[in-house]
Amino acid sequence: MTDNKIVLIDSPLAEDNSSLRSTTTSSIGSIARSLVADDNIWAEFLKLQISEHTKRTYASALNDFFVQMTEAKVNPHQIREFLNLPSAQAIAVVLSYRARLLDLNLSPNTINTRLAAIKSLVNHARKLSQCGFSLEDVASLKVEIYRDTSGVEPDVYRVMIEAIDRETVGGKRDYAIMRLLWDNALRRSEVTAVNIEDFQLDKLWIIRKGKIQKIAIDLAVKTRLALNEWSIVRGGEASEPLFIALDNRSYGNRLSGRSLGYLVERLAQGADVEKRMSPHRVRHSSITAYLDLSDGNVRDARLLSGHAKLETLVIYDDRRKNVQGKVSSKLADLV
């Protein structure tokens, strides 16, 4: 019995276990220290964001903050210096940045997004005990939601998409995109994020705004046929983007939201549309058209639009029917 104990303790296996325990402790410590290193706070922060779109938005917003305030692009040293500021100085810097954005006449939504990026970075650093201040006192701007939900009539949109030459590769791509924007009222980020594997028979798997999991949406016959035509000429691997750039400089890259906006603008100008069109204006047009068609069925419209709050669709419906204008006219008639 005693001999067995001695053999076990002195065995190479016991030594290896001891070595493993030491290595594991050291490895975990190294990982922990690396997570709060200057260069990793930035990288780990971006990993925490819930979607690729949010990552790009926040990265751009934080870069703008440092460029505006220091005339240098965001880098680990700048981030560390900012996070180490005393509370009063940090708040003063962010308030100064907000004032600059106001002077640039940027929209409240744009300003709030940039402030949210800074606040999120600070909150992440605070959780790691790498920052001693909070930006809770830096208030966001009040935003009037959906001030203009008007769009274009279906007949106008039909003129826009009928002008697309569907015999060309670019035309097949553009037509498929324009059908998705109208038939499913998708946001531009929901369209550009789609991969080849996400198109399956009569469904398309998309990531809704602010979400990380894909959901399946049903496709109308016209939409499905348009996507089929494009998919055939597109080719590619399942994990590659469904919609790609076709110009010589960027060929094969995922189509950007900006390029999608240019597409809508170009087609609108070709159809002599007076309103300035954008992918989001197409979305407004689609939702409003369905509310007209369904006599204001906001619950069904919500399934189409993917809005988080039903109240948003009520705003669409009220403005579609010009409720405020009718109320004002009735009051005017009283005096």
C-alpha positions in Angstrom: 0.0 0.0 0.0 2.8 2.4 1.0 4.8 1.5 -2.0 1.9 2.2 -4.3 1.5 5.7 -2.8 5.1 6.5 -3.4 5.1 5.2 -6.9 2.0 7.3 -7.7 3.4 10.5 -6.3 6.8 10.1 -8.0 5.4 9.0 -11.3 5.9 11.0 -14.4 2.1 11.3 -14.7 2.0 13.2 -11.4 4.7 15.5 -12.5 2.9 16.2 -15.7 -0.3 17.0 -13.9 1.5 19.5 -11.7 3.1 21.0 -14.7 -0.3 21.2 -16.4 -1.9 23.0 -13.4 0.9 25.6 -13.4 0.7 26.1 -17.2 -3.1 26.5 -17.0 -3.0 29.1 -14.2 -0.3 31.1 -16.0 -2.3 30.9 -19.3 -5.5 32.1 -17.8 -3.6 35.0 -16.1 -2.1 35.9 -19.4 -5.4 35.9 -21.1 -7.0 38.0 -18.3 -4.2 40.6 -18.6 -4.4 40.7 -22.4 -8.1 41.5 -22.2 -7.5 44.8 -20.4 -4.4 45.7 -22.5 -4.6 48.9 -24.4 -4.9 47.2 -27.8 -7.4 44.7 -26.7 -10.0 47.0 -25.0 -10.8 48.3 -28.4 -10.9 44.9 -30.1 -12.9 43.2 -27.4 -15.3 46.1 -27.3 -16.1 45.7 -31.0 -16.7 42.0 -30.5 -19.4 42.8 -28.0 -21.7 44.6 -30.4 -24.7 42.7 -31.5 -24.4 42.9 -35.2 -21.9 43.6 -38.0 -23.8 46.7 -38.9 -23.5 48.0 -35.3 -19.8 47.2 -35.2 -19.1 49.2 -38.4 -21.3 52.1 -37.1 -19.7 52.3 -33.7 -16.1 51.9 -35.1 -16.8 54.8 -37.5 -18.4 56.9 -34.8 -15.5 56.4 -32.3 -13.0 57.2 -35.0 -14.9 60.4 -35.8 -14.8 61.3 -32.1 -11.0 61.1 -31.9 -10.5 62.7 -35.2 -12.7 65.7 -34.3 -11.1 66.1 -30.9 -7.5 65.1 -31.4 -7.0 65.2 -35.2 -5.8 61.6 -35.0 -7.5 58.4 -35.9 -8.7 56.1 -33.1 -5.8 54.0 -31.7 -5.1 52.1 -28.5 -3.1 54.9 -27.0 -5.8 57.5 -27.6 -8.4 55.2 -26.1 -6.3 54.6 -23.0 -5.7 58.3 -22.5 -9.4 59.0 -22.8 -10.5 56.3 -20.4 -7.9 57.5 -17.8 -9.3 61.1 -17.8 -10.8 62.4 -14.6 -14.6 62.4 -14.7 -15.1 66.1 -15.1 -12.6 66.3 -17.9 -14.0 63.3 -19.7 -17.6 64.7 -19.6 -16.3 68.1 -20.7 -14.6 66.5 -23.8 -17.7 64.6 -24.8 -20.0 67.6 -24.3 -17.6 69.6 -26.5 -17.8 66.9 -29.1 -21.6 67.0 -29.0 -21.5 70.7 -29.5 -19.3 70.3 -32.6 -21.7 67.9 -34.1 -24.6 70.3 -33.5 -22.6 73.0 -35.2 -22.2 70.7 -38.2 -26.1 70.6 -38.4 -26.1 66.8 -38.2 -29.4 65.1 -37.5 -30.3 64.2 -33.9 -30.2 60.5 -34.8 -26.7 60.8 -36.2 -25.5 62.7 -33.1 -27.1 60.2 -30.7 -25.6 57.2 -32.5 -22.1 58.7 -32.1 -22.7 59.5 -28.5 -24.0 56.0 -27.9 -20.8 54.6 -29.3 -18.7 56.5 -26.9 -21.0 55.6 -24.0 -20.8 52.0 -24.9 -17.0 52.0 -24.9 -16.9 53.7 -21.5 -19.4 51.2 -20.1 -17.4 48.3 -21.4 -14.2 49.7 -19.9 -15.9 50.3 -16.5 -17.0 46.7 -16.4 -13.3 45.8 -16.7 -12.4 48.4 -14.1 -10.4 50.2 -16.7 -12.4 53.5 -16.5 -13.4 55.5 -13.5 -16.1 57.8 -15.0 -19.6 57.5 -16.4 -21.2 59.4 -19.2 -24.8 59.1 -17.9 -25.0 62.8 -17.5 -24.3 63.4 -21.2 -27.9 63.5 -22.5 -28.9 62.4 -25.9 -30.9 64.7 -28.1 -34.6 64.4 -28.4 -35.7 62.9 -31.7 -39.0 63.2 -33.4 -39.6 59.7 -34.7 -40.6 59.3 -38.3 -41.3 63.0 -39.1 -41.8 62.1 -42.8 -43.2 58.6 -43.5 -44.4 59.5 -47.0 -42.9 57.8 -50.0 -44.0 57.3 -53.6 -47.1 55.6 -55.1 -46.8 52.0 -56.4 -47.3 53.3 -60.0 -44.2 55.5 -59.6 -42.1 52.7 -58.2 -43.2 50.4 -61.0 -41.8 52.9 -63.5 -38.5 52.9 -61.6 -38.1 49.1 -61.7 -39.4 48.7 -65.2 -36.5 50.8 -66.5 -34.0 48.2 -65.3 -32.5 46.2 -68.1 -33.0 42.7 -66.8 -31.0 41.1 -69.7 -27.7 42.3 -68.2 -26.0 40.9 -65.1 -26.2 44.2 -63.4 -29.8 44.5 -64.2 -30.7 41.1 -62.7 -28.9 42.1 -59.5 -30.6 45.6 -59.4 -34.0 44.2 -60.1 -33.7 41.5 -57.3 -32.7 44.2 -54.9 -35.5 46.6 -55.8 -38.0 43.8 -55.5 -36.8 43.0 -52.0 -36.8 46.6 -50.9 -40.5 47.0 -52.0 -42.0 43.5 -51.6 -40.5 42.9 -48.1 -39.9 46.5 -47.0 -36.3 45.6 -46.0 -33.8 48.0 -44.6 -30.6 48.5 -46.6 -28.5 46.7 -44.0 -30.9 43.7 -44.1 -30.4 43.5 -47.9 -26.6 43.9 -48.0 -26.0 41.5 -45.1 -27.6 38.5 -47.0 -25.4 35.7 -48.1 -26.0 33.2 -50.9 -26.9 30.4 -48.4 -29.7 32.7 -47.0 -31.8 32.4 -50.1 -33.7 29.1 -49.8 -36.6 28.3 -52.1 -39.4 30.7 -51.1 -37.7 32.1 -48.0 -34.9 34.5 -47.2 -33.0 34.5 -44.0 -32.2 38.0 -42.7 -30.9 39.7 -39.6 -33.3 42.3 -38.4 -32.0 45.7 -37.1 -30.4 45.3 -33.7 -30.5 41.5 -33.7 -27.9 38.8 -34.1 -30.0 35.7 -35.0 -31.3 35.3 -38.5 -35.1 34.9 -39.1 -36.8 33.6 -42.2 -39.1 35.8 -44.2 -41.5 34.6 -46.9 -40.9 35.7 -50.5 -43.6 36.5 -53.1 -43.4 34.7 -56.4 -42.1 37.8 -58.2 -39.4 38.3 -55.6 -38.4 34.6 -55.7 -38.1 34.6 -59.5 -35.9 37.8 -59.4 -33.6 36.3 -56.8 -33.4 33.0 -58.8 -32.4 34.9 -61.9 -29.7 36.8 -60.1 -28.4 33.7 -58.2 -27.9 31.8 -61.4 -25.6 34.4 -62.9 -24.1 35.3 -59.5 -22.7 31.8 -58.7 -20.2 31.7 -55.8 -19.9 29.8 -52.5 -22.7 29.5 -50.0 -21.0 31.7 -47.4 -20.3 34.6 -49.9 -22.5 37.7 -50.1 -25.5 37.4 -52.3 -25.3 41.0 -53.6 -21.8 42.1 -54.7 -20.3 45.1 -56.4 -19.8 44.7 -60.2 -17.5 47.5 -61.0 -13.9 46.8 -61.9 -12.5 48.3 -58.7 -14.6 46.5 -56.2 -15.8 43.5 -58.1 -16.9 40.6 -55.9 -17.0 42.6 -52.6 -20.2 42.8 -50.6 -22.4 45.5 -52.0 -22.2 48.5 -49.6 -25.1 50.4 -48.1 -23.9 53.5 -49.9 -23.9 51.7 -53.3 -27.4 50.5 -52.6 -28.4 54.1 -51.9 -26.8 55.2 -55.2 -28.8 52.5 -57.1 -32.1 53.8 -55.7 -31.2 57.4 -56.4 -30.2 56.6 -60.0 -33.4 54.7 -60.8 -35.5 57.5 -59.2 -33.8 60.2 -61.2 -34.3 58.1 -64.4 -38.0 58.0 -63.6 -38.2 61.7 -62.9 -39.2 61.2 -59.3 -39.4 64.6 -57.6 -38.7 63.3 -54.1 -35.2 62.3 -53.1 -35.4 58.6 -52.9 -33.4 56.2 -50.7 -33.7 52.6 -49.6 -35.5 53.8 -46.5 -37.9 56.0 -48.5 -38.7 52.8 -50.5 -39.4 51.1 -47.2 -41.7 53.9 -46.2 -43.5 53.7 -49.5 -44.0 50.0 -49.2 -45.4 50.1 -45.7 -47.7 53.0 -46.5 -48.9 51.2 -49.7 -49.8 48.1 -47.6 -51.6 50.2 -45.0 -53.6 51.7 -47.9 -54.3 48.3 -49.3 -55.4 46.8 -45.9 -57.3 49.8 -44.6 -54.8 50.4 -41.9 -54.1 46.9 -40.6 -51.1 47.8 -38.5 -50.6 44.4 -37.0 -50.1 42.8 -40.4 -47.9 45.7 -41.5 -45.7 45.1 -38.4 -45.0 41.5 -39.7 -43.9 43.1 -43.0 -41.8 45.8 -41.5 -40.3 44.1 -38.5 -40.8 47.1 -36.3 -40.3 46.4 -32.6 -43.2 48.6 -31.5 -46.7 48.6 -32.9 -46.9 52.3 -32.1 -44.5 53.0 -34.9 -47.0 51.6 -37.4 -49.7 53.7 -35.8 -47.7 56.8 -36.7 -47.4 55.6 -40.3 -51.2 55.0 -40.4 -52.1 58.4 -38.8 -49.9 60.3 -41.3 -51.1 58.2 -44.2 -54.7 59.4 -43.3 -53.6 62.9 -42.4 -55.3 62.6 -39.1 -53.7 65.7 -37.7 -54.6 67.8 -40.7 -58.3 66.7 -40.5 -58.4 67.5 -36.8 -57.0 70.9 -37.4 -59.5 71.6 -40.2 -62.4 70.6 -37.9 -61.1 72.9 -35.1 -60.7 75.8 -37.6 -64.3 75.5 -38.7 -65.4 76.1 -35.1 -64.2 79.7 -35.0 
